Amino acid sequence: MTDTPATGVRARTAPAERGRTVVADRAVRRIAERAAAEADLAGRRARVTHGSAAVRGRRTDVSVDVRLPYPAALGETGEQVRGRMAERVAELSGLTVRAATVRVQSLAPDRSPAPQPPPDADRPTGGRPTGGRARRPWSARPLPAALVALVGAAASGALLYDVLSVHLADRRPASWRTGAVDWLATHGPGDTAVVAGGAVAAVLGAWLLCLALTPGLRGVLPMAPVPGQRRQRAVLDRTAAAELVRDTASAVPGVTHVRVRCGRRRVRLRAHLAFGDRATTRAALRTAAGTALAGLGLARPLRPRVALRTEPHWRPPGTDPAPAAPTAPPPPAPTGGTGPDFGTDRAGTPEPEPGTRPPDATAPSGAPSGDETPADPTTAKETDS
C-alpha cells in the first residue's frame, strides 16, 4: 500500500530543480584568454593582450587579441588558436560558442627556429577561399552608442520629472519648458535659428545612420574562413602586415630606408637604393612583397605597389666613379714682417733686432766681428783668479 500526498498539500520541489545557473561574461572571458594562450604552435605560444565575451542565454560570443610568434604562417596559426579557444570555452562553460574571433594585433620575434611545414601541407595562397567570402567584422560602436543613450536618457528624464511634478505635486512648469514652448510658438520654419538647428540635426542623423550601416574596424583585414566553420573568423591588423612586408623588403641587397603603408586593397612600399641595378632590385622587391602577402592567408589578396628611389651616391653598375677634383697648391708663406713668421727668415734664422747689424757671414767662427772690442787681458786674469 503506497502513501499518497494529502489533497491540498503543495508538493516540494527537488533541490536540483530550484534556481538556475548563470555564467558571467568575466568567467567566459578568462576561459577564452587562457585557452588562446594554451594553444600549441609547434612548441611556441601566443600571447593574449586583450579579450572580451558576451553571454546571451545559453550562447556566447568570444573575441581575443593575440601577439603571435614570428615567423609563422598567420593563417594556420590563427586557425589553431581559434579552434583551441572555441573548443575549451564550450567544454568548460557548457555554452554554445556562436562566434569566436581572433585578432592578430602584432608579431613578436622568436629566437627558437621556426618549424618546417611538411611538403604536402596545404599552404595559404592569399586568394579568395573556395568556401565563400569572408566578411569584415562589425564594430560595436560603444562610444557613439553610449553618447546617444546618455543624451536621450538625460533629456527624457528631465522632461518626465517636470511633467510629473506639474500633474502630481501641482507645481508650476519649469522655466526652460515654458520658454521653449513660447520660442517655438513665435518662430517659424523660415527663421535662421530653426534652419540651423534642422541642419545640425540632419547632419547628426546622417552620421548615426552611417555608423549603423557600415561595419567599421578599418584597421583590420579579414582572413580566409575555415571550411565548415563559418561562424569562426580571424582578422589581421594592418600594422602587423606592414611590419612583415617591411622586414621582408629590408632583406633585399642594396635596399635602405624601407617604408610600408598597408591599405584595404593594396600595399604601398617605398624604399631607397644604395647600390645595385635599379630594375633588378625593383623586381626583387615586388617578388618579396608578393611572397610575404601570399603567406598572410587573407580573404582578399593585397596588391603591392613598389616605389624605388636612388641614394645621392648611387652609381649604375659597371660605371667608374667620378675622378676627384685637383687640389690647388698651398699659398707661399709671407716673407715680410706682418705674417705669423715674423722674427725668422725663410731659412729659419732669427732676424736682427732694429738698430743692430747682422753678423758678418764671412767672418770665421769664434773670430770677433768688426764692431766688437777685444776683451781686456787684465780683466780676464782677474776673472780666472
C-alpha positions in Angstrom: 0.0 0.0 0.0 1.5 3.3 -1.1 1.2 6.6 0.6 -0.4 9.3 -1.5 0.1 13.0 -0.7 -2.8 14.7 1.0 -5.1 16.8 -1.0 -4.3 20.5 -0.8 -0.7 19.9 0.3 1.8 21.6 -2.0 4.4 19.2 -3.4 8.0 20.2 -2.6 10.4 21.0 -5.5 13.5 18.9 -5.7 16.7 20.8 -4.8 18.2 20.0 -8.2 15.3 21.8 -9.9 15.5 25.0 -7.9 17.1 28.2 -9.3 19.3 28.5 -12.3 23.0 28.6 -13.3 24.3 31.9 -14.7 27.7 32.1 -16.3 29.2 35.6 -16.1 30.9 37.3 -19.0 34.0 37.7 -17.0 34.3 33.9 -16.4 33.9 33.2 -20.1 36.5 35.9 -21.0 39.0 34.4 -18.6 38.5 30.9 -20.1 38.9 32.2 -23.7 42.1 34.1 -22.8 43.6 31.1 -21.1 42.6 28.7 -23.9 44.1 31.0 -26.6 47.3 31.2 -24.6 47.4 27.4 -24.2 47.3 26.7 -28.0 50.4 24.7 -29.0 52.0 26.4 -32.0 54.8 23.9 -32.6 56.4 24.5 -29.3 55.6 28.2 -29.1 52.7 30.1 -27.5 50.6 33.0 -28.5 50.4 36.0 -26.1 46.9 37.3 -25.3 46.8 41.1 -25.0 43.0 41.6 -24.6 39.8 39.6 -24.5 36.1 40.0 -24.4 33.0 37.8 -24.1 29.2 38.3 -24.2 26.8 35.7 -22.9 23.2 35.7 -24.1 21.3 32.9 -22.6 23.0 29.6 -23.5 25.1 31.1 -26.3 28.2 33.2 -26.1 30.5 35.3 -28.4 34.2 35.4 -27.5 37.0 37.5 -29.0 40.7 37.8 -28.2 43.6 40.0 -29.4 46.8 38.0 -29.6 50.5 38.5 -30.4 51.8 35.6 -32.5 55.5 34.5 -32.6 57.4 35.4 -35.7 58.0 33.8 -38.2 54.9 31.7 -38.6 52.1 31.2 -41.2 49.4 33.5 -39.9 46.5 31.7 -41.5 47.3 28.3 -39.9 48.4 29.8 -36.6 45.3 31.9 -36.2 43.1 28.8 -37.0 44.8 26.8 -34.3 44.3 29.5 -31.7 40.7 30.0 -32.7 39.9 26.3 -32.7 41.5 25.8 -29.3 39.7 28.7 -27.8 36.2 27.7 -29.1 36.7 24.1 -28.0 37.8 24.9 -24.5 35.1 27.6 -23.9 32.4 25.2 -25.0 33.8 22.4 -22.8 34.4 24.3 -19.6 31.4 26.7 -19.6 28.8 24.4 -21.2 27.7 27.2 -23.5 27.4 27.2 -27.3 30.1 29.3 -28.9 28.2 31.2 -31.6 31.2 33.3 -32.8 34.9 33.0 -32.0 37.1 35.9 -33.2 40.9 36.0 -33.1 42.6 39.3 -33.9 46.3 39.2 -34.7 47.5 42.5 -33.2 51.2 42.2 -33.8 54.1 39.8 -34.3 56.8 39.1 -31.7 60.3 37.8 -32.8 61.1 34.3 -31.5 64.6 33.1 -31.0 63.7 29.5 -31.5 63.9 28.1 -35.1 60.6 28.2 -37.0 59.0 24.8 -37.6 59.4 23.5 -41.1 55.9 22.5 -42.5 55.6 19.2 -44.3 55.9 19.3 -48.1 52.4 18.1 -48.6 50.8 20.6 -46.3 48.2 23.0 -47.7 49.8 26.4 -47.9 47.7 29.5 -47.9 47.7 31.2 -51.3 46.2 34.5 -50.2 43.5 34.3 -52.8 39.7 34.0 -52.4 38.6 30.9 -50.5 36.5 28.3 -52.3 34.1 28.0 -49.3 32.8 31.6 -49.6 33.8 35.2 -49.0 34.9 36.3 -45.5 33.2 39.4 -44.3 34.8 42.1 -42.2 33.7 42.0 -38.5 31.3 44.7 -37.4 32.3 47.2 -34.7 30.2 47.5 -31.6 30.4 51.3 -31.8 30.5 51.7 -28.0 31.3 55.4 -27.8 28.7 56.7 -30.2 26.0 54.4 -28.7 26.9 55.5 -25.2 26.8 59.2 -26.1 23.4 58.9 -27.8 21.9 56.8 -25.0 23.2 59.3 -22.4 21.8 62.4 -24.1 18.5 60.7 -24.8 18.2 59.5 -21.2 19.1 62.9 -19.8 16.5 64.7 -21.9 13.8 62.2 -21.3 14.4 62.1 -17.5 14.3 65.9 -17.3 11.0 66.1 -19.3 9.4 63.3 -17.3 10.4 64.9 -13.9 8.9 68.2 -14.9 5.6 66.6 -16.2 5.2 64.5 -13.0 5.9 67.5 -10.8 3.2 69.5 -12.5 0.5 66.9 -12.5 1.2 65.2 -9.2 2.6 68.0 -7.0 0.7 70.9 -8.5 3.8 72.8 -9.3 4.4 75.3 -12.0 6.1 74.1 -15.1 9.8 74.7 -15.4 11.0 77.9 -16.9 13.1 76.1 -19.6 10.0 74.2 -20.8 7.7 77.2 -20.9 10.5 79.2 -22.6 11.0 76.6 -25.2 7.2 76.4 -26.0 7.0 80.2 -26.3 10.0 80.4 -28.5 8.7 77.6 -30.8 5.3 79.4 -31.0 6.8 82.6 -32.2 9.4 81.3 -34.6 8.5 79.6 -37.9 10.4 77.3 -40.3 11.8 80.3 -42.1 13.9 81.6 -39.2 17.6 81.3 -39.3 17.9 79.6 -36.0 15.3 77.0 -36.9 17.1 76.3 -40.2 20.5 76.0 -38.5 19.1 73.6 -35.9 17.5 71.5 -38.5 20.7 71.3 -40.5 22.6 70.2 -37.4 20.0 67.6 -36.6 20.2 66.3 -40.2 24.0 66.0 -40.1 23.9 64.1 -36.8 21.2 61.8 -38.1 23.2 61.1 -41.2 26.3 60.4 -39.1 24.4 58.0 -36.9 22.9 56.3 -39.9 26.4 55.9 -41.5 27.7 54.3 -38.3 24.8 51.9 -38.2 25.2 50.7 -41.8 29.0 50.5 -42.0 31.0 47.7 -40.3 33.8 49.9 -39.1 37.1 48.4 -37.9 39.1 49.8 -40.8 42.4 48.9 -39.1 42.0 45.1 -39.6 42.0 42.8 -42.6 39.7 39.7 -42.6 41.4 36.4 -43.0 40.2 33.4 -45.0 37.4 31.4 -43.3 37.9 27.9 -42.2 36.0 25.4 -44.3 33.0 24.1 -42.4 33.3 26.7 -39.6 31.7 29.8 -41.0 30.9 31.3 -37.5 34.6 31.4 -36.5 36.7 34.1 -38.1 40.1 35.8 -37.6 41.4 39.2 -38.6 44.8 40.6 -39.1 45.9 44.1 -38.0 47.2 46.3 -40.8 50.3 47.4 -38.8 51.3 43.7 -38.4 51.0 43.1 -42.1 53.1 46.2 -42.8 55.8 45.2 -40.4 56.0 41.7 -42.1 56.3 43.2 -45.5 58.9 45.8 -44.3 61.1 43.1 -42.7 61.0 41.0 -45.9 61.8 44.0 -48.1 64.7 45.1 -45.9 66.4 41.7 -46.6 66.9 42.6 -50.3 70.5 43.6 -51.0 71.1 47.3 -51.6 67.8 48.4 -50.1 67.7 51.0 -47.3 65.0 53.2 -45.7 62.0 51.0 -46.3 58.6 52.4 -45.6 55.3 50.4 -46.0 51.7 51.5 -45.8 49.0 48.9 -45.8 45.6 49.7 -47.1 42.4 47.7 -47.6 43.2 46.7 -51.2 46.9 47.4 -51.8 50.2 47.8 -50.0 52.5 50.8 -50.9 56.2 50.1 -50.4 58.8 52.9 -50.7 62.5 52.2 -50.5 65.9 53.8 -51.3 68.6 52.0 -53.3 72.2 52.4 -52.2 73.9 50.0 -54.7 73.0 47.5 -57.4 70.9 47.5 -60.5 67.6 49.5 -60.2 65.4 47.3 -62.4 66.6 44.1 -60.8 66.1 45.5 -57.3 62.6 46.7 -58.1 61.7 43.2 -59.4 63.2 41.6 -56.3 61.2 43.9 -54.0 58.0 43.2 -55.9 58.6 39.4 -55.7 59.5 39.6 -51.9 56.4 41.7 -51.1 54.1 39.3 -53.1 55.5 36.3 -51.3 55.0 37.9 -47.9 51.5 38.9 -48.7 50.6 35.5 -50.1 51.6 33.9 -46.8 49.2 36.0 -44.7 46.2 33.9 -45.5 43.9 36.9 -46.2 40.4 36.6 -47.7 41.2 39.2 -50.3 44.7 39.4 -51.7 46.6 42.7 -51.4 48.3 44.1 -54.5 51.8 45.5 -53.8 52.9 48.8 -55.3 56.7 49.5 -55.2 58.4 52.9 -55.5 62.2 52.8 -55.5 64.4 55.9 -55.3 68.2 56.0 -55.5 70.5 57.5 -53.0 72.7 60.6 -54.0 75.8 58.4 -54.0 74.3 55.6 -56.1 76.0 54.8 -59.4 74.9 52.3 -62.1 76.8 49.0 -62.0 79.8 49.0 -64.4 80.5 52.7 -64.3 83.7 54.2 -63.0 83.4 56.6 -60.1 83.9 60.3 -60.9 87.6 61.5 -60.7 88.5 63.6 -57.8 88.9 67.3 -58.4 92.6 68.5 -58.4 93.6 70.3 -55.3 95.2 73.8 -55.5 98.8 74.1 -54.1 99.1 76.0 -50.8 99.9 79.7 -51.0 103.6 80.7 -50.3 104.4 81.8 -46.8 104.8 85.6 -46.4 108.4 87.0 -46.1 107.5 90.4 -44.6 107.2 91.3 -41.0 103.4 91.2 -41.0 102.9 87.5 -41.2 102.8 85.0 -38.4 106.5 84.0 -39.0 107.7 87.5 -38.0 111.2 87.3 -36.3 112.6 84.5 -38.6 113.6 84.5 -42.2 112.7 81.6 -44.7 115.8 79.7 -43.6 114.8 79.7 -40.0 117.5 82.2 -38.9 116.3 84.8 -36.4 116.1 88.3 -37.9 118.2 91.0 -36.3 116.6 93.5 -34.0 116.1 97.0 -35.2 119.3 99.2 -34.7 121.8 96.3 -34.8 123.9 94.9 -37.7 123.7 91.3 -38.7 126.8 89.2 -38.0 129.3 89.1 -40.8 128.8 85.9 -42.7 132.4 85.9 -44.0 133.9 86.1 -40.5 135.2 82.7 -39.2 133.5 81.1 -36.3 134.9 82.4 -33.0 136.6 85.4 -34.6 135.4 88.9 -33.4 133.4 90.9 -35.8 134.4 94.4 -36.9 132.2 96.2 -34.3 133.3 94.1 -31.4 136.0 95.3 -28.9 138.6 92.7 -27.8 138.4 91.9 -24.1 140.9 93.4 -21.6 143.6 90.8 -20.7 143.8 92.2 -17.1 140.1 91.6 -16.6 140.4 88.1 -17.9 143.2 87.3 -15.5 141.2 88.6 -12.5 138.3 86.6 -13.6 140.4 83.4 -13.8 141.8 84.0 -10.4 
